[in-house]
């Protein structure tokens, strides 16, 4: 008997969700909400541990053991209370409502959060399974010790196999929704892999990429990915891209008004203030002007996270102005501000062909981004050099790299232009 695509889509499935970064703002709970009860030294220690993990210098298990050791003596009741205050990612409740209506089983598997907290989230979302790490307590306080299957290198896959056996399902009945490389061991056990706001590894490994609204996974699960909601331009998108493109004025201000050093210093100071405002915002404290800008320009998925994109954008500009000679520095800033902005705009509006190596980027967006990057660079360098610099910047911009393209685009363009000046 031949099974049709339609009947495959109608069969009940197991939908597996990573938790942090998919259902909850990425790394917000341990890094910001719970860390409010720690000393400044403890907060910095967690930041350093997180950085070492992200750069691959610490394994996940080692990083988590060190992080929870910082929380030794923390009241478990406070831990639970603070967790309940963390907002869900956009579309999460709606997605689970639809999945339950369709009759699918759902599972939450986290390697970074305690089972007690994951179970609380499962109750709120009406999920069927909840797995996390196990926290040890004494007299209602955390001992700093953790254990559990999910801590192991293939721990999530081990847990998923147990669920599949219990439900008498096979891998062709499983869909995994995840955001980072820690979930890769589950991918061979699933028929469909969906990257939600994925990192550079999952943009390559995932079958589909979904951003912002989590409920956009439903058409994919139903076997109709073409009916998934296409990104539309909101007021926030317009403001964000306008701010991004306004960076094109920076080289002219440097050349004709304030000079490179003063402009770089002012951008640096503004970035420090913005970072402070973000630390305040994620803790519910409004910071004049800066918090308002974030709320009016951020993506939906960034509302409840620490917004790093503006900081990296500013660093990219300052790096170019500081380390590359004129006019290569000015041209690289132009390539970043115009090329990246128009690649995003045209990719959302007209994108139909995702890159096979980066499903989060579209060929159409990159082509238009290159054209506008070329136009911007022509203000500062010859046509041949502008063409080469724009090509280098936009080529790097479409690659799935571990470093944000606000940094890679100007650095690649600046290096190439410096070598050919």
FIROZA-170810 format. One record per residue: residue in three letters; x, y, z of N, C-alpha, C in turn. Coordinates in steps of 0.1 Angstrom, whole numbers, padded with zeros to 4 digits, always signed. Layout:
% FIROZA-170810
alaXYZXYZXYZ
...
This chain:
% FIROZA-170810
unk+0008-0012+0000+0000+0000+0000+0009+0012+0000
unk+0006+0022-0009+0014+0034-0010+0007+0045-0001
unk+0015+0051+0007+0010+0061+0016+0012+0075+0010
unk+0002+0082+0008+0002+0095+0002+0007+0106+0012
unk+0012+0117+0006+0017+0128+0014+0006+0133+0023
unk-0007+0133+0018-0018+0138+0026-0020+0130+0038
unk-0021+0116+0036-0023+0107+0047-0012+0107+0057
unk+0000+0109+0052+0012+0111+0061+0010+0123+0071
unk+0005+0134+0065+0003+0146+0073-0008+0144+0083
unk-0018+0136+0080-0030+0134+0089-0027+0125+0100
unk-0017+0116+0099-0013+0107+0109-0009+0115+0122
unk-0013+0110+0133-0009+0116+0146+0006+0115+0148
unk+0012+0125+0153+0027+0125+0154+0031+0129+0168
unk+0044+0127+0171+0050+0133+0183+0058+0145+0179
unk+0054+0156+0185+0061+0169+0182+0070+0172+0194
unk+0083+0173+0192+0092+0175+0203+0098+0189+0203
unk+0098+0195+0214+0102+0209+0215+0114+0211+0224
unk+0124+0217+0220+0134+0223+0229+0127+0234+0237
unk+0133+0237+0248+0125+0247+0257+0131+0261+0256
unk+0143+0263+0260+0149+0276+0260+0153+0280+0245
unk+0148+0291+0241+0151+0296+0227+0139+0292+0218
unk+0131+0283+0222+0119+0279+0214+0106+0283+0221
unk+0104+0278+0233+0092+0282+0241+0094+0293+0250
unk+0107+0295+0255+0110+0306+0264+0122+0314+0258
unk+0123+0327+0261+0134+0335+0256+0147+0328+0259
unk+0156+0328+0249+0169+0321+0250+0177+0325+0262
unk+0180+0316+0271+0190+0317+0282+0185+0329+0291
unk+0173+0333+0291+0169+0344+0299+0167+0340+0314
unk+0162+0329+0317+0158+0326+0330+0171+0325+0339
unk+0180+0316+0336+0192+0315+0344+0201+0327+0344
unk+0202+0334+0332+0211+0345+0330+0206+0358+0336
unk+0193+0360+0335+0188+0373+0340+0178+0372+0351
unk+0167+0364+0349+0156+0364+0360+0161+0359+0373
unk+0166+0346+0373+0171+0341+0385+0184+0348+0390
unk+0192+0353+0381+0204+0359+0385+0202+0372+0393
unk+0190+0377+0392+0187+0390+0400+0189+0387+0415
unk+0188+0375+0419+0190+0372+0434+0205+0369+0437
unk+0213+0370+0427+0227+0367+0429+0235+0380+0431
unk+0247+0379+0436+0256+0390+0437+0261+0394+0423
unk+0267+0406+0421+0272+0410+0408+0283+0400+0404
unk+0291+0395+0414+0301+0386+0411+0296+0373+0405
unk+0285+0368+0411+0278+0356+0407+0273+0358+0392
unk+0267+0369+0390+0262+0372+0377+0273+0372+0366
unk+0284+0378+0369+0295+0378+0360+0301+0364+0357
unk+0301+0356+0368+0306+0343+0367+0298+0335+0357
unk+0284+0336+0358+0275+0329+0349+0277+0334+0334
unk+0279+0347+0333+0282+0353+0319+0294+0346+0313
unk+0305+0345+0321+0318+0339+0316+0316+0325+0313
unk+0309+0317+0321+0306+0303+0318+0298+0301+0305
unk+0288+0310+0304+0280+0309+0292+0288+0312+0279
unk+0297+0322+0280+0306+0325+0269+0315+0314+0266
unk+0321+0307+0276+0330+0296+0274+0322+0284+0267
unk+0310+0282+0271+0302+0272+0264+0299+0275+0249
unk+0295+0288+0247+0292+0292+0233+0304+0291+0224
unk+0316+0293+0229+0328+0292+0221+0333+0278+0220
unk+0327+0269+0227+0331+0255+0226+0342+0251+0236
unk+0345+0260+0245+0356+0257+0254+0351+0249+0266
unk+0338+0248+0268+0332+0240+0279+0321+0232+0273
unk+0320+0219+0277+0309+0211+0273+0296+0216+0280
unk+0284+0212+0275+0272+0216+0280+0271+0211+0295
unk+0274+0199+0297+0273+0193+0311+0282+0201+0320
unk+0294+0203+0316+0304+0211+0325+0299+0225+0328
unk+0294+0231+0317+0289+0245+0319+0277+0245+0329
unk+0268+0236+0327+0256+0236+0336+0259+0233+0350
unk+0269+0224+0352+0273+0221+0366+0279+0233+0373
unk+0287+0240+0365+0293+0253+0370+0283+0263+0373
unk+0273+0265+0364+0262+0275+0366+0254+0272+0378
unk+0250+0259+0380+0241+0256+0391+0249+0257+0404
unk+0262+0255+0403+0270+0256+0415+0269+0270+0421
unk+0268+0280+0411+0267+0294+0415+0254+0297+0423
unk+0244+0289+0420+0231+0290+0426+0229+0282+0439
unk+0240+0277+0444+0240+0270+0457+0235+0278+0468
unk+0225+0273+0475+0218+0281+0486+0206+0288+0482
unk+0203+0288+0469+0191+0295+0464+0179+0288+0468
unk+0168+0295+0473+0156+0289+0477+0149+0284+0464
unk+0144+0271+0465+0137+0265+0454+0124+0272+0451
unk+0118+0277+0461+0105+0284+0459+0107+0296+0451
unk+0118+0303+0454+0121+0315+0446+0124+0312+0431
unk+0131+0300+0430+0135+0296+0417+0122+0293+0408
unk+0112+0287+0414+0100+0284+0408+0092+0296+0405
unk+0091+0305+0415+0083+0318+0413+0089+0326+0402
unk+0102+0327+0401+0108+0335+0391+0106+0329+0377
unk+0106+0316+0376+0104+0309+0364+0090+0312+0358
unk+0080+0312+0367+0066+0315+0363+0064+0329+0357
unk+0074+0338+0360+0073+0351+0355+0079+0353+0341
unk+0086+0343+0336+0092+0344+0323+0082+0342+0312
unk+0081+0352+0303+0071+0351+0292+0074+0341+0282
unk+0063+0336+0275+0065+0326+0265+0068+0333+0251
unk+0075+0326+0243+0078+0331+0229+0065+0333+0221
unk+0065+0343+0212+0053+0346+0204+0048+0334+0197
unk+0035+0331+0198+0028+0320+0191+0029+0307+0198
unk+0036+0306+0209+0037+0293+0216+0024+0287+0221
unk+0016+0295+0227+0003+0290+0232-0006+0286+0221
unk-0006+0295+0210-0015+0292+0199-0010+0279+0192
unk+0003+0277+0191+0008+0265+0184+0004+0252+0192
unk+0005+0252+0205+0001+0241+0213-0014+0238+0212
unk-0022+0249+0212-0036+0248+0211-0040+0240+0198
unk-0033+0244+0187-0036+0238+0174-0031+0224+0174
unk-0019+0221+0180-0014+0207+0180-0023+0198+0188
unk-0028+0203+0199-0037+0195+0207-0050+0192+0200
unk-0055+0202+0193-0067+0201+0185-0065+0190+0174
unk-0053+0190+0168-0050+0180+0157-0048+0166+0162
unk-0047+0165+0175-0045+0152+0181-0030+0147+0182
unk-0021+0156+0180-0007+0152+0181-0002+0151+0196
unk+0007+0143+0198+0014+0142+0211+0025+0153+0212
unk+0027+0159+0223+0038+0169+0224+0047+0166+0236
unk+0060+0169+0234+0070+0166+0244+0079+0178+0245
unk+0082+0182+0258+0092+0192+0260+0105+0186+0266
unk+0116+0188+0260+0129+0182+0265+0139+0193+0266
unk+0143+0195+0278+0153+0206+0281+0165+0200+0288
unk+0177+0204+0284+0189+0200+0290+0195+0210+0300
unk+0188+0222+0300+0193+0233+0308+0184+0237+0320
unk+0172+0232+0320+0162+0236+0330+0158+0223+0339
unk+0155+0225+0351+0150+0214+0360+0137+0208+0355
unk+0135+0195+0357+0123+0189+0353+0111+0195+0360
unk+0112+0199+0372+0101+0206+0379+0096+0218+0372
unk+0105+0226+0366+0101+0238+0359+0095+0234+0345
unk+0101+0224+0338+0096+0220+0325+0082+0214+0327
unk+0080+0207+0338+0067+0201+0340+0056+0213+0342
unk+0060+0223+0349+0052+0235+0351+0048+0241+0338
unk+0058+0242+0329+0055+0247+0315+0046+0238+0307
unk+0048+0225+0309+0040+0215+0302+0025+0216+0306
unk+0023+0219+0319+0009+0220+0324+0003+0233+0317
unk+0011+0244+0317+0005+0256+0311+0002+0254+0296
unk+0010+0246+0289+0008+0244+0274+0000+0232+0271
unk-0004+0224+0281-0011+0211+0279-0003+0202+0271
unk+0010+0201+0274+0019+0191+0267+0018+0178+0274
unk+0022+0167+0267+0021+0154+0272+0033+0149+0280
unk+0045+0154+0276+0057+0149+0282+0066+0161+0286
unk+0073+0160+0297+0082+0170+0301+0095+0164+0308
unk+0106+0167+0302+0119+0162+0307+0129+0173+0309
unk+0137+0172+0320+0147+0182+0322+0158+0176+0331
unk+0167+0184+0336+0177+0178+0346+0171+0178+0360
unk+0178+0171+0368+0173+0169+0382+0181+0178+0391
unk+0175+0186+0399+0181+0195+0409+0181+0189+0423
unk+0192+0189+0430+0193+0184+0443+0190+0195+0453
unk+0182+0193+0463+0179+0203+0473+0181+0198+0487
unk+0183+0207+0496+0184+0203+0511+0177+0215+0518
unk+0167+0211+0526+0160+0221+0534+0154+0232+0525
unk+0149+0228+0513+0143+0238+0504+0152+0247+0496
unk+0165+0244+0497+0175+0252+0490+0183+0243+0481
unk+0188+0250+0470+0196+0242+0460+0210+0239+0466
unk+0214+0227+0463+0227+0223+0468+0238+0226+0457
unk+0233+0230+0445+0243+0232+0434+0246+0220+0426
unk+0241+0208+0430+0244+0196+0423+0232+0193+0414
unk+0235+0188+0402+0225+0184+0392+0229+0170+0386
unk+0218+0163+0381+0220+0150+0375+0209+0148+0365
unk+0209+0137+0358+0199+0134+0348+0204+0130+0334
unk+0195+0122+0327+0199+0117+0314+0201+0128+0304
unk+0194+0139+0305+0195+0150+0295+0209+0157+0295
unk+0217+0155+0306+0230+0161+0307+0240+0155+0298
unk+0238+0142+0295+0248+0135+0287+0248+0140+0272
unk+0259+0137+0265+0261+0142+0251+0249+0138+0242
unk+0244+0126+0244+0232+0121+0236+0220+0119+0245
unk+0219+0127+0256+0209+0126+0265+0195+0128+0260
unk+0194+0139+0252+0181+0142+0246+0176+0131+0237
unk+0185+0125+0229+0181+0114+0220+0177+0102+0228
unk+0183+0099+0240+0180+0088+0248+0165+0090+0254
unk+0162+0102+0258+0149+0105+0263+0139+0104+0252
unk+0142+0109+0240+0132+0108+0229+0130+0093+0225
unk+0140+0085+0225+0138+0071+0222+0128+0064+0232
unk+0129+0068+0245+0120+0063+0255+0105+0067+0252
unk+0104+0080+0248+0090+0084+0245+0084+0077+0233
unk+0093+0076+0222+0088+0069+0210+0084+0054+0213
unk+0092+0048+0222+0089+0034+0226+0075+0033+0233
unk+0074+0043+0242+0061+0043+0250+0049+0045+0242
unk+0051+0054+0232+0039+0058+0223+0038+0048+0211
unk+0048+0039+0210+0048+0029+0199+0048+0036+0186
unk+0057+0046+0185+0059+0054+0173+0073+0052+0167
unk+0075+0054+0155+0088+0054+0149+0093+0068+0146
unk+0105+0069+0140+0111+0082+0137+0103+0089+0127
unk+0096+0082+0118+0088+0088+0107+0076+0095+0113
unk+0073+0092+0126+0061+0099+0132+0066+0111+0141
unk+0078+0114+0140+0084+0124+0150+0088+0137+0142
unk+0085+0149+0149+0090+0162+0144+0097+0168+0155
unk+0109+0174+0153+0117+0181+0163+0117+0196+0160
unk+0114+0204+0170+0115+0219+0168+0126+0223+0178
unk+0137+0229+0173+0148+0233+0181+0155+0245+0176
unk+0164+0251+0184+0171+0263+0180+0186+0262+0180
unk+0192+0252+0186+0206+0252+0187+0212+0238+0185
unk+0225+0237+0184+0232+0225+0180+0231+0214+0191
unk+0228+0218+0203+0226+0208+0214+0216+0198+0211
unk+0207+0201+0202+0196+0192+0198+0198+0183+0187
unk+0210+0184+0181+0213+0176+0169+0212+0161+0171
unk+0215+0155+0183+0213+0141+0185+0199+0136+0183
unk+0189+0145+0184+0175+0140+0182+0171+0140+0167
unk+0179+0147+0159+0175+0148+0145+0174+0135+0137
unk+0183+0125+0139+0182+0112+0132+0169+0105+0137
unk+0164+0108+0148+0152+0101+0153+0139+0108+0148
unk+0140+0118+0139+0128+0125+0135+0127+0125+0120
unk+0115+0126+0115+0112+0127+0100+0114+0141+0095
unk+0110+0151+0104+0111+0165+0100+0118+0173+0111
unk+0128+0181+0107+0135+0189+0116+0133+0204+0113
unk+0127+0211+0123+0124+0225+0121+0133+0233+0130
unk+0140+0243+0124+0148+0252+0132+0140+0264+0135
unk+0139+0268+0147+0131+0280+0151+0141+0290+0156
unk+0142+0301+0148+0153+0311+0151+0166+0304+0153
unk+0170+0296+0144+0181+0286+0147+0195+0293+0146
unk+0205+0286+0153+0218+0290+0152+0224+0286+0139
unk+0237+0288+0137+0243+0286+0124+0243+0271+0120
unk+0244+0262+0130+0244+0248+0127+0231+0243+0122
unk+0220+0247+0129+0207+0243+0126+0201+0249+0113
unk+0207+0261+0109+0202+0266+0096+0206+0257+0084
unk+0217+0249+0087+0221+0239+0077+0214+0226+0078
unk+0213+0221+0091+0208+0208+0093+0193+0207+0093
unk+0186+0218+0095+0171+0217+0096+0165+0216+0082
unk+0153+0209+0081+0146+0208+0069+0139+0222+0066
unk+0134+0228+0076+0127+0241+0075+0132+0251+0086
unk+0131+0263+0083+0135+0274+0092+0123+0283+0094
unk+0119+0285+0107+0108+0294+0111+0113+0305+0120
unk+0109+0317+0118+0113+0328+0127+0101+0335+0133
unk+0103+0341+0144+0093+0350+0151+0082+0342+0156
unk+0071+0340+0149+0059+0333+0154+0060+0318+0153
unk+0059+0312+0165+0061+0297+0166+0050+0290+0159
unk+0038+0295+0158+0027+0288+0152+0029+0286+0137
unk+0039+0292+0131+0042+0290+0117+0047+0276+0115
unk+0050+0268+0125+0054+0254+0123+0042+0245+0119
unk+0030+0250+0122+0018+0241+0120+0016+0237+0105
unk+0017+0246+0095+0015+0241+0082+0026+0231+0078
unk+0038+0233+0083+0049+0223+0080+0046+0210+0086
unk+0041+0209+0098+0037+0197+0104+0026+0190+0097
unk+0017+0198+0091+0005+0193+0084+0009+0189+0070
unk+0022+0190+0066+0026+0186+0053+0024+0197+0042
unk+0021+0209+0046+0018+0220+0037+0027+0232+0040
unk+0041+0230+0038+0050+0241+0042+0048+0254+0033
unk+0043+0252+0021+0040+0264+0013+0030+0273+0018
unk+0022+0268+0027+0011+0276+0033+0015+0283+0046
unk+0028+0281+0050+0033+0287+0062+0033+0302+0060
unk+0030+0310+0070+0029+0324+0069+0042+0330+0064
unk+0042+0338+0054+0054+0345+0049+0056+0357+0058
unk+0069+0361+0061+0071+0373+0069+0066+0385+0062
unk+0059+0393+0070+0054+0406+0065+0061+0418+0073
unk+0060+0429+0066+0067+0441+0072+0057+0448+0082
unk+0062+0448+0094+0054+0455+0105+0061+0469+0107
unk+0054+0477+0115+0060+0490+0119+0074+0488+0125
unk+0075+0478+0133+0088+0476+0139+0099+0473+0129
unk+0095+0465+0119+0105+0461+0108+0110+0474+0101
unk+0100+0483+0098+0103+0495+0091+0113+0504+0099
unk+0110+0505+0112+0118+0513+0121+0132+0507+0122
unk+0133+0494+0124+0146+0487+0125+0154+0489+0113
unk+0149+0487+0101+0157+0488+0089+0161+0502+0086
unk+0152+0512+0090+0155+0526+0089+0167+0529+0097
unk+0167+0524+0110+0179+0527+0119+0191+0521+0113
unk+0190+0508+0108+0201+0501+0102+0207+0509+0090
unk+0198+0514+0081+0203+0521+0069+0209+0535+0073
unk+0204+0541+0084+0209+0554+0088+0224+0553+0091
unk+0229+0541+0093+0244+0540+0096+0252+0544+0084
unk+0246+0545+0072+0253+0549+0060+0258+0563+0061
unk+0252+0571+0070+0256+0585+0072+0269+0586+0080
unk+0272+0575+0087+0284+0576+0096+0297+0580+0088
unk+0300+0574+0077+0312+0578+0070+0313+0593+0066
unk+0301+0598+0062+0301+0612+0058+0303+0621+0071
unk+0297+0617+0082+0299+0625+0094+0314+0624+0098
unk+0320+0613+0097+0334+0611+0100+0343+0621+0091
unk+0340+0620+0078+0348+0627+0068+0346+0642+0068
unk+0334+0647+0071+0331+0661+0070+0327+0669+0082
unk+0325+0662+0093+0321+0669+0105+0329+0666+0118
unk+0329+0654+0123+0335+0651+0136+0348+0644+0136
unk+0351+0637+0125+0363+0629+0125+0360+0614+0130
unk+0369+0605+0125+0367+0591+0128+0368+0588+0143
unk+0377+0593+0150+0379+0590+0164+0368+0594+0173
unk+0363+0606+0171+0352+0611+0179+0339+0604+0176
unk+0336+0601+0164+0324+0593+0160+0325+0579+0166
unk+0336+0573+0165+0338+0559+0171+0336+0559+0186
unk+0341+0570+0192+0340+0571+0207+0325+0573+0211
unk+0318+0581+0203+0304+0584+0206+0295+0572+0204
unk+0298+0564+0194+0291+0552+0191+0293+0542+0202
unk+0306+0541+0207+0310+0532+0218+0302+0536+0231
unk+0302+0548+0234+0294+0553+0246+0279+0550+0245
unk+0274+0552+0234+0260+0550+0231+0257+0535+0233
unk+0266+0526+0228+0264+0512+0229+0264+0507+0244
unk+0273+0513+0252+0274+0510+0266+0260+0513+0273
unk+0255+0525+0270+0242+0529+0276+0231+0520+0271
unk+0231+0516+0258+0221+0507+0253+0222+0494+0260
unk+0234+0489+0262+0235+0476+0269+0230+0477+0283
unk+0232+0488+0290+0227+0490+0304+0211+0490+0303
unk+0206+0497+0293+0192+0498+0292+0185+0484+0289
unk+0192+0476+0282+0187+0462+0279+0187+0454+0292
unk+0198+0455+0300+0198+0448+0312+0186+0452+0321
unk+0183+0465+0321+0172+0470+0329+0158+0465+0323
unk+0157+0466+0309+0145+0462+0303+0140+0448+0305
unk+0150+0438+0304+0146+0424+0306+0142+0422+0321
unk+0145+0431+0330+0141+0429+0344+0129+0438+0347
unk+0123+0443+0336+0110+0451+0338+0112+0465+0341
unk+0124+0471+0340+0127+0485+0343+0128+0493+0330
unk+0120+0503+0328+0121+0511+0316+0133+0521+0317
unk+0140+0521+0306+0152+0530+0305+0148+0541+0295
unk+0148+0554+0299+0143+0565+0290+0150+0564+0276
unk+0142+0565+0266+0145+0566+0252+0150+0552+0246
unk+0160+0546+0253+0165+0534+0247+0156+0522+0248
unk+0148+0521+0259+0139+0510+0260+0127+0512+0250
unk+0124+0524+0248+0113+0528+0238+0117+0524+0224
unk+0130+0527+0221+0135+0523+0208+0135+0508+0206
unk+0139+0500+0216+0139+0486+0215+0125+0481+0213
unk+0115+0486+0220+0101+0481+0219+0095+0485+0205
unk+0100+0495+0199+0094+0499+0186+0102+0494+0174
unk+0114+0488+0177+0122+0484+0165+0126+0469+0166
unk+0124+0462+0177+0128+0448+0179+0118+0439+0172
unk+0123+0427+0169+0115+0417+0164+0106+0411+0175
unk+0095+0405+0172+0087+0399+0183+0094+0390+0192
unk+0103+0381+0185+0110+0371+0193+0121+0378+0202
unk+0124+0390+0200+0134+0397+0208+0129+0405+0219
unk+0115+0407+0220+0109+0415+0230+0113+0411+0244
unk+0114+0398+0246+0116+0393+0260+0130+0388+0262
unk+0139+0391+0252+0153+0387+0254+0162+0400+0254
unk+0175+0398+0257+0184+0408+0257+0188+0410+0242
unk+0185+0422+0237+0187+0424+0222+0202+0427+0219
unk+0208+0418+0213+0222+0419+0210+0225+0425+0196
unk+0215+0424+0187+0218+0429+0173+0223+0443+0172
unk+0216+0453+0179+0221+0467+0178+0235+0468+0183
unk+0239+0461+0194+0252+0461+0199+0262+0456+0189
unk+0259+0445+0183+0269+0439+0173+0270+0448+0161
unk+0258+0454+0157+0258+0464+0146+0268+0476+0149
unk+0267+0481+0161+0276+0492+0165+0290+0488+0165
unk+0293+0476+0170+0307+0471+0171+0312+0469+0157
unk+0304+0464+0148+0308+0462+0134+0313+0475+0128
unk+0305+0486+0130+0309+0499+0125+0322+0504+0131
unk+0322+0504+0144+0334+0509+0151+0346+0501+0147
unk+0345+0488+0146+0357+0480+0142+0362+0484+0128
unk+0353+0486+0119+0357+0490+0106+0364+0504+0106
unk+0358+0513+0113+0364+0527+0114+0378+0527+0120
unk+0379+0518+0130+0392+0517+0138+0403+0510+0131
unk+0400+0499+0125+0411+0490+0120+0413+0490+0105
unk+0404+0496+0098+0407+0497+0083+0410+0511+0079
unk+0419+0512+0069+0422+0526+0064+0411+0532+0056
unk+0411+0545+0055+0401+0551+0046+0407+0550+0032
unk+0398+0548+0022+0383+0547+0022+0377+0534+0024
unk+0386+0523+0026+0381+0510+0028+0371+0509+0040
unk+0374+0516+0051+0366+0516+0063+0352+0522+0059
unk+0352+0533+0052+0339+0539+0048+0331+0530+0039
unk+0337+0524+0030+0330+0515+0020+0325+0502+0028
unk+0332+0497+0037+0328+0485+0045+0315+0488+0053
unk+0315+0501+0059+0303+0505+0066+0291+0506+0057
unk+0293+0512+0045+0283+0513+0035+0277+0500+0031
unk+0286+0490+0029+0282+0476+0025+0274+0470+0036
unk+0278+0472+0049+0270+0467+0060+0256+0473+0061
unk+0256+0486+0061+0243+0493+0064+0233+0492+0053
unk+0238+0494+0040+0228+0493+0029+0226+0478+0024
unk+0237+0471+0023+0236+0457+0018+0228+0448+0027
unk+0231+0448+0039+0224+0439+0049+0209+0443+0050
unk+0207+0456+0051+0193+0461+0052+0184+0457+0040
unk+0189+0460+0028+0181+0457+0016+0181+0442+0014
unk+0191+0434+0018+0190+0420+0017+0178+0414+0025
unk+0177+0420+0037+0166+0416+0046+0152+0420+0040
unk+0151+0433+0036+0139+0438+0030+0134+0429+0018
unk+0143+0428+0008+0139+0420-0004+0138+0405-0001
unk+0145+0400+0008+0144+0386+0012+0130+0383+0017
unk+0125+0392+0026+0112+0390+0032+0101+0392+0021
unk+0103+0402+0013+0092+0406+0004+0092+0397-0009
unk+0103+0393-0014+0103+0386-0027+0111+0372-0026
unk+0116+0369-0014+0123+0357-0013+0115+0344-0016
unk+0120+0336-0025+0113+0324-0028+0123+0312-0028
unk+0136+0315-0029+0146+0305-0031+0156+0305-0020
unk+0154+0297-0009+0164+0296+0002+0177+0290-0003
unk+0188+0294+0003+0201+0288+0000+0200+0273+0006
unk+0205+0263-0001+0205+0250+0005+0214+0249+0017
unk+0224+0257+0018+0233+0257+0030+0229+0266+0041
unk+0219+0274+0039+0214+0284+0049+0199+0287+0046
unk+0190+0279+0051+0176+0280+0048+0170+0292+0054
unk+0177+0300+0062+0172+0312+0068+0174+0324+0059
unk+0182+0322+0047+0185+0333+0038+0179+0330+0024
unk+0175+0340+0017+0170+0338+0003+0180+0344-0007
unk+0181+0337-0019+0189+0341-0030+0185+0355-0034
unk+0172+0358-0035+0167+0370-0040+0171+0382-0031
unk+0171+0380-0018+0175+0390-0009+0190+0393-0010
unk+0198+0383-0011+0212+0385-0013+0216+0392-0026
unk+0209+0389-0036+0212+0396-0049+0209+0411-0048
unk+0197+0415-0042+0194+0429-0041+0203+0435-0030
unk+0206+0428-0020+0216+0433-0010+0229+0437-0017
unk+0234+0428-0025+0246+0431-0032+0245+0443-0041
unk+0234+0445-0048+0233+0457-0057+0233+0470-0048
unk+0226+0470-0037+0226+0482-0029+0240+0484-0022
unk+0246+0473-0018+0259+0474-0012+0269+0480-0022
unk+0268+0476-0034+0276+0481-0045+0274+0496-0047
unk+0262+0500-0047+0258+0515-0048+0265+0522-0037
unk+0263+0517-0025+0269+0524-0013+0284+0525-0013
unk+0290+0514-0017+0305+0514-0018+0310+0524-0029
unk+0302+0526-0039+0307+0535-0050+0309+0549-0046
unk+0303+0553-0035+0306+0567-0029+0320+0568-0024
unk+0327+0557-0022+0340+0558-0015+0352+0552-0023
unk+0349+0542-0032+0359+0535-0039+0355+0534-0054
unk+0365+0529-0062+0362+0528-0076+0352+0517-0079
unk+0346+0516-0091+0336+0506-0094+0341+0492-0092
unk+0353+0489-0097+0359+0476-0095+0360+0472-0081
unk+0366+0481-0073+0368+0478-0059+0355+0477-0051
unk+0345+0485-0055+0332+0485-0049+0325+0471-0052
unk+0327+0466-0064+0321+0454-0068+0327+0442-0060
unk+0340+0442-0059+0347+0432-0051+0343+0432-0036
unk+0343+0444-0030+0340+0446-0016+0326+0442-0013
unk+0316+0446-0022+0302+0442-0020+0300+0427-0021
unk+0307+0421-0031+0306+0407-0033+0311+0399-0021
unk+0322+0404-0016+0328+0397-0004+0319+0398+0008
unk+0314+0410+0011+0305+0412+0022+0292+0404+0021
unk+0286+0405+0010+0273+0398+0009+0274+0383+0008
unk+0286+0378+0002+0288+0364+0002+0290+0358+0016
unk+0297+0365+0025+0299+0361+0039+0286+0363+0046
unk+0278+0373+0042+0265+0375+0049+0255+0364+0047
unk+0256+0356+0036+0246+0346+0034+0251+0332+0039
unk+0263+0332+0044+0268+0319+0049+0264+0317+0064
unk+0261+0304+0068+0257+0301+0081+0270+0300+0090
unk+0273+0312+0096+0285+0313+0104+0282+0315+0119
unk+0291+0311+0128+0288+0313+0142+0288+0327+0147
unk+0293+0336+0139+0294+0350+0142+0284+0358+0135
unk+0277+0367+0142+0266+0375+0136+0271+0383+0123
unk+0262+0384+0113+0266+0391+0101+0268+0406+0103
unk+0264+0412+0114+0267+0426+0116+0282+0427+0118
unk+0289+0416+0122+0303+0417+0123+0310+0411+0111
unk+0305+0400+0106+0312+0393+0094+0312+0402+0082
unk+0301+0408+0079+0300+0416+0066+0310+0427+0065
unk+0310+0436+0075+0320+0447+0074+0334+0443+0075
unk+0337+0432+0083+0351+0427+0084+0355+0421+0071
unk+0347+0413+0065+0351+0406+0052+0353+0417+0042
unk+0343+0426+0041+0344+0437+0030+0357+0446+0033
unk+0359+0449+0046+0370+0458+0049+0384+0451+0046
unk+0385+0438+0050+0397+0431+0047+0400+0431+0032
unk+0390+0427+0024+0392+0426+0010+0396+0439+0004
unk+0389+0450+0008+0392+0463+0002+0405+0468+0006
unk+0409+0465+0019+0423+0469+0023+0434+0463+0015
unk+0432+0450+0012+0442+0443+0004+0443+0448-0010
unk+0432+0453-0016+0433+0457-0030+0434+0472-0032
unk+0435+0480-0021+0437+0494-0022+0450+0497-0028
